[in-house]
Amino acid sequence: MKRRILITGATSGIGLEVAKALVNEEVQLILGCRNLNKADEIWGQVRPIKGAKIEIFELDLSSFESIDKFALEVEKSVSGLDVLVNNAGLYMDQAKKTHEGFEMTIGVNHIGSHYLTHKMIPLLLKGESPQILNVCSKAAYYGKVVKRDDFFQNHPFGFKAYSTSKLLQLMATMELAKQLKPDGIAVNAIHPGGVNTNIFRGDTLIMKIVRKTNQKFTISAQEAAKSVLTFIQDEKKWKITGGFFEKDAVKINVNPKLIDPVSCEEWVKRTEEAILTKASPKKPKMFKLGERPEV
Ligand SMILES: NC(=O)c1ccc[n+]([C@@H]2O[C@H](COP(=O)([O-])OP(=O)(O)OC[C@H]3O[C@@H](n4cnc5c(N)ncnc54)[C@H](OP(=O)(O)O)[C@@H]3O)[C@@H](O)[C@H]2O)c1
């Protein structure tokens, strides 16, 4: 059977290159893209091999309504999912909030992606050697979580938010790997390296300087995509779970204090509580810690 692979953010950078590499194989690709016109323009020029199937659906991770609609499209399209690549992400050079009122960087990179992940778990449970791959970053080392009620809502933007969003994503990876191990779903985080992509957008002087510096010291998105692709294409890696990996699937030794299991569990709980206060009551399809979702 063709592997069914969902990739978020397949209109630029790493996500686009991961998806483009996969159209040379007999796979079923589902691409979650926030800008359908851009997606159509890019994907209209890609020539997949005959056995590859590509579907593109709108997905804005800064809106639960959009995530709900996207999840319904995916459910209509496939009866099971083998790989979920949570790649879409952003860096904000200004204060902005998601539709639900979360700081935009944390809201998209962590909360929106976590909500989508939960919505996909019932499909992943019906997948073959299912995997969740979170495109994370070593920027997580600089992230800081503070137990404050409005932490997700009122957080400074810029690098503080980006690094914290990646730390939360890394912690969620560890916690979900633990929770989903009995169900056979592998969950890993990947640091793709410093990559020359469009992540640093905006017209402020600082963003212009960051973009220029970034171009000089980074690898191409095509090169970075290989760190993700190896987990999808190499069958020997399908069962690996609960790790943070970089180029050539080398395991990263994370400072244990950053990802101690108690904190990981607590921050996933906080994230899910925040989601549940905003998600449409009929739609969340979330399960509490330790519980298994109904399939
Ligand atoms: N670049 C690096 O050096 C680096 C290093 C470590 C980790 N990463 C991670 O790699 C991932 C991909 O980033 P990239 O560097 O490839 O950046 P990129 O070129 O800016 O691509 C980001 C992708 O995410 C999409 N996206 C942004 N906000 C979204 C939203 N609200 N809803 C849905 N999709 C959204 C973008 O859509 P549009 O095309 O519509 O903007 C784009 O397709 C991110 O998670 C990032 O944190 C990057």
The ligand as a Tripos MOL2 file, in Angstrom:
@<TRIPOS>MOLECULE
LIG
   48    52     1     0     0
SMALL
NO_CHARGES

@<TRIPOS>ATOM
      1 N1         15.1770   27.7380    8.6250 N.am      1 LIG1
      2 C1         15.8580   27.2820    9.6640 C.2       1 LIG1
      3 O1         17.0470   27.5940    9.8630 O.2       1 LIG1
      4 C2         15.2090   26.3290   10.6250 C.ar      1 LIG1
      5 C3         16.0170   25.7640   11.6500 C.ar      1 LIG1
      6 C4         15.4120   24.8780   12.5460 C.ar      1 LIG1
      7 C5         14.0750   24.5740   12.4270 C.ar      1 LIG1
      8 N2         13.3150   25.1480   11.4340 N.ar      1 LIG1
      9 C6         11.8860   24.8100   11.3760 C.3       1 LIG1
     10 O2         11.5670   24.3340   10.0980 O.3       1 LIG1
     11 C7         10.1780   24.4990    9.8590 C.3       1 LIG1
     12 C8          9.9590   25.0380    8.4550 C.3       1 LIG1
     13 O3         10.4970   26.3480    8.3820 O.3       1 LIG1
     14 P1         11.2950   26.9110    7.1220 P.3       1 LIG1
     15 O4         12.6300   27.3250    7.6240 O.co2     1 LIG1
     16 O5         11.2020   25.9820    5.9860 O.co2     1 LIG1
     17 O6         10.4770   28.2750    6.8790 O.3       1 LIG1
     18 P2          9.6310   28.8170    5.6410 P.3       1 LIG1
     19 O7         10.4210   28.7700    4.3840 O.co2     1 LIG1
     20 O8          9.1390   30.1520    6.0920 O.co2     1 LIG1
     21 O9          8.4040   27.7980    5.5310 O.3       1 LIG1
     22 C9          7.4330   27.7460    6.5470 C.3       1 LIG1
     23 C10         6.1870   27.0540    6.0480 C.3       1 LIG1
     24 O10         5.2100   27.0910    7.1020 O.3       1 LIG1
     25 C11         4.0220   27.6920    6.5980 C.3       1 LIG1
     26 N3          3.2800   28.4020    7.6230 N.ar      1 LIG1
     27 C12         3.6260   29.4950    8.3210 C.ar      1 LIG1
     28 N4          2.6530   29.8830    9.1350 N.ar      1 LIG1
     29 C13         1.6330   29.0140    8.9600 C.ar      1 LIG1
     30 C14         0.3240   28.9000    9.4920 C.ar      1 LIG1
     31 N5         -0.1820   29.7970   10.3450 N.pl3     1 LIG1
     32 N6         -0.4460   27.8770    9.0990 N.ar      1 LIG1
     33 C15         0.0180   26.9770    8.1990 C.ar      1 LIG1
     34 N7          1.2280   27.0550    7.6320 N.ar      1 LIG1
     35 C16         2.0220   28.0650    8.0110 C.ar      1 LIG1
     36 C17         4.4930   28.6340    5.4980 C.3       1 LIG1
     37 O11         3.4120   28.9760    4.6390 O.3       1 LIG1
     38 P3          3.5170   30.2030    3.5880 P.3       1 LIG1
     39 O12         4.3350   29.7010    2.4460 O.co2     1 LIG1
     40 O13         2.1050   30.4850    3.2490 O.co2     1 LIG1
     41 O14         4.1810   31.3210    4.3160 O.co2     1 LIG1
     42 C18         5.5500   27.7650    4.8460 C.3       1 LIG1
     43 O15         4.9700   26.8230    3.9890 O.3       1 LIG1
     44 C19         9.6670   25.4280   10.9650 C.3       1 LIG1
     45 O16         8.9650   24.6610   11.9120 O.3       1 LIG1
     46 C20        10.9460   25.9770   11.5720 C.3       1 LIG1
     47 O17        10.7880   26.3230   12.9170 O.3       1 LIG1
     48 C21        13.8590   26.0120   10.5420 C.ar      1 LIG1
@<TRIPOS>BOND
     1     1     2 1
     2     2     3 2
     3     2     4 1
     4     4     5 ar
     5     4    48 ar
     6     5     6 ar
     7     6     7 ar
     8     7     8 ar
     9     8     9 1
    10     8    48 ar
    11     9    10 1
    12     9    46 1
    13    10    11 1
    14    11    12 1
    15    11    44 1
    16    12    13 1
    17    13    14 1
    18    14    15 2
    19    14    16 1
    20    14    17 1
    21    17    18 1
    22    18    19 2
    23    18    20 1
    24    18    21 1
    25    21    22 1
    26    22    23 1
    27    23    24 1
    28    23    42 1
    29    24    25 1
    30    25    26 1
    31    25    36 1
    32    26    27 ar
    33    26    35 ar
    34    27    28 ar
    35    28    29 ar
    36    29    30 ar
    37    29    35 ar
    38    30    31 1
    39    30    32 ar
    40    32    33 ar
    41    33    34 ar
    42    34    35 ar
    43    36    37 1
    44    36    42 1
    45    37    38 1
    46    38    39 2
    47    38    40 1
    48    38    41 1
    49    42    43 1
    50    44    45 1
    51    44    46 1
    52    46    47 1
@<TRIPOS>SUBSTRUCTURE
     1 LIG1         1 GROUP 0 **** ****
